[in-house]
Amino acid sequence: MKNIYKSIIAFLLIGAISLPAVVLAGNKDRAGQSGASELLINPWARSSGWGSVNVANGVGLEAMYTNIAGLGFTKGTELIFSNIQYLKGSEIGINSFGFSHKNSKGGVMGMSVMSMTFGDIPITTTSLPEGGIGNFSPNYMNINIAYAKGFSNSIYGGFNLKIISEVISDVSAQGVALDAGIQYVTGAKENIHFGISLKNIGPTMRFRGDGLSIRSFLPNQESMFTLEQRSADFELPSQLNIGAAYDIHISEMHRVTVAGTFTSNSFFKDQYTLGLEYALMSYLQLRGAYTYEDGITSDADRTTVYTGPSAGFTVQIPFNKMKGSAFAVDYSYRATNPFEGSHCIAARLTF
């Protein structure tokens, strides 16, 4: 157990210290050099409605996106089904499923699958630029396999292995990435939270397939030849997240949590997020956040589709308070320009 704990700390420190040019760059001029940007889409409703600000206090299955250490807080078994109308009006859909379970030794295993579809896109060629010869349907898929554990009453850590797949009919790319994170809980009522996570650390990816080949005639030749082109490698959008949160227990029935996170993107602008959540026991939660990056308030300077605000709510029905079993519905909204925002709805079952 101590060796695993030391390995997580070593991974985070090495990543933060030895990769400053990659993890701490926040360089907007490098945006076109990365790929697999679907890794930066939060597929879960609770945390996305909070602007993914809960790096320090995210718990359960959804922590597989914000900070994998939070998976270690799982008390039993958790299932989530999620659907996102991503950038409503673009016909992009995201479906996700996740499962986590705490074993007899106190460790938590988790797995999730995120599938991103883009609808049917007409096939066009140089001779048929208007299409009419069929459609193709791109598909992106991320598979997460994770393990997290509480090493004491205050320290939690975990790893997350990602398998990345991007496919169209005749070209595809596959890759792997690794996340690691630590959460620290302190305070008289365990109401002070700190967290740090490294995300999307892995080797480069490359597209391959018959779609990169061209058959043509060479000058003064009667037979056709196949010209195979090689695509360039692209890097993954690695991130360093540092967060803190504070729980204000107004009474046994009411809680207010303030959270903040700094996100250092390797290929995009750095971001600062501040969020607030209100909870009426475990029955109702209301949350909102604002994410700021350089130029986000200006239509002329903004380089992201998101405009900053996000909000969401949770309605939960407990089945057995002693065992912690419950059913919940989560919803989140993220404001965008253009399009009509991103809407996520999820069903959650814990037992």
N, C-alpha and C positions, 0 to 999 in steps of 0.2 A: 504494500500500500504506500509506504514512504517513497519507494522507487518511482511509482507512477506519479505521485505528487511532485517529486523533484523533476521528473521528465516534463511535466506540464509547465512548471515555472521556467525551466531551461529553454523550452521551445519559445515561450513568450518573450523572454529576455533576449534570446539570440535573434529572434525575428525583429524586435524593436530596435536593437542596437546595430546588428550587422546588415540590415536591409534599409537603411535610411533613405537611400535613393529611390527605392521601390515603394516602401510602405508609407514613408513620411513625406513624399514628394508633394502631393496635392497639386500636380502640374496639369493645368487645363490643356496645354499644348500637346500632351501625350494621349489625349482621349482617343484618337483614331488608331493608336497602337495596341489597344487591348481588345479582347473579345469575350464571349460567354457572359455578356452583361446581364443575362437573366439571373445570374447568381446574386445580383444586387436587388432583386425584387422580393419583398417579404410576402410569402404566400399565406400568412396567417392573419386572422382578423383582429385579435386582441392587440397584438404588438404593432401591427401596421396602423391601427387607429390611434396609437400613441406615438406615431412617428418613429417606431423602433428605438425609442429613447431608453427602454428598460434593459440596458446592457448590465446594469448593476443589480437589478431586482427582478428580472424576468425568470419565471419558474415554469417547470413542466415541459411539455413537448414543444411549445412554441419557442423555447429558449434555444432550440437547434438552429434558429436563424440569428437571434440577437447575440447570445452568449451561451455556448454549449454547456458551460458550468451549471446553469440553472436547471438543466435536465436532472441533476442530482437531487433536486427537491421533490421529485415525483414520489408519492406515498404508496401508490399501488399500480394500477393500470390506467392508461389514458388513450383515448381514440379521438381523432379529429378528422372531419371531412370539410373541405374548404373549396369555395368557388369564387373566382375573381372575374368581374367584367373589367378588364384592364384597358384603361384609356377608352372609356365607353364611346362608341361610335367607330372605333377602329376594327371591330369584330375580332379582337384578340381575346381568347379565353384561357384561364389558368385553373386547372383542377389539381387539388393536393389531398393527399391522405397521409396520416401519421399515426404511429403506434409506439408506445413506450411502456416498459414494465420494470418494476423494481424486484430484484432477485433476493434470495434469502441472505446473501452476504452484504446487502446494503448498496450494491451497485445498481445502476439503471441502464438498461439497454434501450436504444431508440432507433426507429427506422421511419423514413418518410420518403414519399415520391411526389415530385411536382412535374406536371405535364402542361406544356404551353403550346396552344394551337393557334394558327393564323387564318383559318378558313381556307377556302379554295381560291387559288390564284391562277388566272389564265396563263397558259403556256404561249409564249411569243417567240418568234424567230426573226431573223433579218428579212426573210421573204414573206413572213406573215406577222407583221408588227401589231396587228389588231387581234391576234389570237384566233380562236375558233377551232383549235386542234386538241382541246382538252384542258385539264387543270392539274395543278400539283398542290400538295398540302404539306408545308414544312411542319416539323414537330421538334420541340426542344424538351428534354427530360433530364431532371436532376434526381439522383438517388442518394439519400443520406443514410449512413450507418454510424451510430454514435454510442459512446459510453461515457457516463459521468458518475461521480461518487462524492459523497460528503466525507472529508478526511477528518473533520472535527465538527463541533457545533457551529463553527464560524467559517470554515474554509471549504469551498466546493470547487471541483475542477473537472474538466472533461475534454475529450477529443471527438471530432466529427470527420469522417471520411466521405467525400463527395465523388460520385461518378457522374460525369457530364456527357450528354449526348445531344448533338445537333444534326438533324437529318432532313434532307429533301430526297426526291426520287433518285437522283444520280450523284449526289455529293453528300458527304457526311464528315463529321469531326467528333472525336471522343477524347476525353481527358479525365484526370483525377485532381482533386484538391483536398487540402486539410485545413480544418479549423481547430483552434484550441482556446480555452478560456478559463478564467478563475473568477470567482465571486467571494467576497468577504463580507460577513454580517457581524455587526457589533451593536452596542448600545444596551441600555438597561432593559428595553423591551424588544431587542433585536430589530430596531427600527432604522438603523443606519447601514447603508449598503454601498459597497464599492465593487467595481467590476472592470476587467480588461479582457479583450478578446482579439485574436488575430484570425482573419478569415481569408479564404480563397488563396492559400499558399500552395503552389504546385507547378509542375513543368508546363511548358508551352504546348499549345494545340495547333493542329493544322488540318485544313480541309483536304479530303482525298475523294476520288471517284471518277467514274466515266464522264461526268459532266465537265470535267476539266480537260477533256480530249477533243480534238477537232480533226475531222477527216476532210482532206482537200487535195487538189491536184498541184503538183509541183511544176514549175515552168518546164516546157519541152518534155513532159512525161505524160503518158496515157493512163497510167494506173494511179489509184488514190493512195495516199499515205496518211497515217494517223500521227498527229502531233499532240504529244502529251505535255501539258503544262503543270508545273509544280507551284502550289500556292505557298505564300510566305507563312512562317510561324507567327502566332500571336500569343500574347501573355494574358494571364488571368487578372481580373480586377481586384487585387489584394487590398485589404483594409486593416487598419488598426483602430479599435474602438476603446475609449476610456469613459467610464460613466460613474455617476453617483446618484443616490436616491435617499430620501428621508420620509419616513412614515409619521404622520401626525394623527394620533388616536384621540379623536375628540371625545368619544365615549365608546362603550362596548359595541354600539351599533354603527358608528360612523368613523370612517377613516379617510384622510386626505393624504395623497403621496405626491411629493414634488421630485422630479427626476431631470437630470441633465446628462448629455452625452456629447463628447467630441469625437468626430469620425475623420480620420486621415485616409483619404483615398489615394491610391498610387497613380491613377490615371485621370482623376477628375478633381474638382475643387473640394477642399476640406469643408466639413459641415459642422454646425453647432445646432443641437436640438434641445429644447426645453419643453417638458410635458407636465401635465397635472391630471391626477385621477382621483375621483371620489367613489367610495364604496359604501353601500348600505348593507352591512354584514356581508354575506356571500350571495345575496339575492340580486343585487343590482350594482353595476359599475358604469360610471360615465367617465370618459377620458378625452383629452385633446392635447395637441402639441403643435409646435411651430418649428420648422427646420430652416435654418438660415445658411446661405452660402453667398459668396461674393457675387453681386449682380442680380440676386433672385427677385428683388423688388422692382426691377426695371424690365419692361418688355423688350427693350433694345439690347440689354446686356445679359439677360437670363440665358443660360446654356443647358437648362434642364426643363423637362416638361412639367415638373412639379413647381407649384407656386409657394409652397411652405406649409399652409395649414393642413391638419389632419384631425379626425375626430372619430369616435366610435362608442359603442356601448355593449354591455353584456347583461343578459337576463338568465339567471340560473335557478334551477329547481332541484333542491337536495332530495335524495331518496333515503339515505341513511347517514345521519350526521356522525354517528360513531365510527362508521367505516369510511366516511368521506366520499360516498358515492353520490353523483349528481349528473344532471343533464343541463347543458347550457347552449344558448344561441348567441353568437358573437357577430357584430357588424362593424365595418369600418369604411371610412370615406377619406380619400386623399384628393385635394384640389389640384387641378391641372389646367394648363393653358398652352396649346389648344385642347380639344376633346372635352368630354363632360365628366372628368374625374375618373378615379378608379374605385370601384365598389367591391367589397369583399364580404361574404356571409359564410359562416361556418357553424357546424354542429359539433358539440364536444360531449364526450361521455367519459366519466371517471368512475372507477369502482375499485 
